[in-house]
């Protein structure tokens, strides 16, 4: 992602080869492209934001960082902190995929599994950070995770020949990537590097945890805490995103929409893309592919629309979750 160093902070990067992920054309849908973020180091899009956040933490001399995570951010923090020589403290729900737990331990991070959701993890970090001397890397509590994530916007435009697609489908838990891409689009326009109208931004949530979708449907400016959040797409299990008002503003400004897919729809799409396209999606990525079919069926989009679907992580990081859904022992 450091090919865009001229629009990133001018510092020596802590890098593990993140960014410039493949833009894969679908084998069945003529105008569909899959942005394969599973090709990043640590296997997910989280590598982008945390590479830059940890780079800046090292630049400013920070020795200890802490983060609440639904899983993949924890693994990325652990990896980049190890590369930077920074002490990492990760708080995750106890039922995150096993791969996320293994990552944190292997990278030498201090991992705490919490009986609750990411919101409970965030509360613990907030209560302890001052006493423990931790710098809080929580979503939108510092500026550089957004800066790292915005490179997805630069990449998708460059990979499509410096033209916008008609729509971008983004699985939305915390929504930092969507916010970052919208920032990138403004910068690209200021630089004169892109042609066309900005894409409709499609935020996808899981029906079992859909605070932004509910707020969008009700015409509200912010979301309300989602009670009893439950979905096998662990990255979408965020009961109230910190940047919910920004996400809603972007979706509305772009004339996009927010959709919530059931776990059954998500899993069906995961199996479909695995067997027909040869790509093992993460559950979050499968929410995007399921949403594409849904919005075709409703007429919101047409087969002639050129769209980019984000697979935010490799399905290989969810083997225990997918195995359970497949009823494998």
Phi, psi and omega in degrees: 000350183281001168300339178261031185300334183289345177244019176238165178304141184274083181219165175286121187282147164267104188234144173238024177087024183287154174095177185049053180281157184295146169252099189265122175288137177297147177279348185240330183250116191300325187249021181251132176237138178255120176274107190271086181284351174294347179280355176292159166302147187064004169079008179212168177298342181299337180301325183296304183295320183282333173301315181284321179297317179289324174305313182287328176299315177297318180302321182271004176079021179287135185257334183224135176233155176222149181209136166276143185212146171277359176145291189289327177295324179299315178297320180291317177301315182300317183293310184288328175295321177298317180293332183264353183074034180248142178282128184243136176238118187245131176239119184225152171303146186291345182256022174294159178307146183303323182303322180295322179291317180299316179305307185301317181292315182297324181280356175087016179282161172271109186253132175238123176268130188248137176279082183170205183250180180298331178295325176291322177296319180297322179298319180296316178300315180298323181286331189253345192297322183292313180296321185275347181076030180270142166271130186276115178263020181303155179310124175063014172269351174216161190272348196270341174296321176297318181297321177292317181292332182297339180298339174298323178292317176299315183296313184295326177290315179296318182290341176261020176078032179062035174231147177287147165282175177281330181207150175236126179259121185230114174300128192238104168261279173280332174081012183297322180297320178296318178296317180295318179296321179297321175297318179299320181297321177296317180296318179299321178292319178298326180279346182074029185262358187224149178242152174099183180270142178304146182288154167294130178264119182253111177268130183244133176234172175266142182301332179280355176202086189230055183294324181286320177299318180296316179296320179297314181297328182272356181072025183271155183277334179223161179269166174249151181305128179275124182274143175055048181300132181206122174195147178284349173275085191300329180291343178264001183270067179240104191291337173205101180298141180296327181259031186302321182294324179291317178302312181296320178299315182295313180301315181291318179297326182275358184062033177269206180203169174238127180236151179240123182253144179285160177300326179295317178294320180296313182293323178298319179290324177301313179294322180298312182288328177295312186278335183256336184241349180074023182237121177272101182285155163287159175303324179294317177297323178293335174296324179290317179294323176295320180295326178299312178298322179297315184285338169292317183293331180274348182086002178297323175235162180237156180303337180281347179287132177273122187229153174243124178254130180267119165266105191284350179195162178288136175296341179294343177278356184238027186301323179292321180291315180292321178300319178297316179295328177277357180063036175272147177253000000 
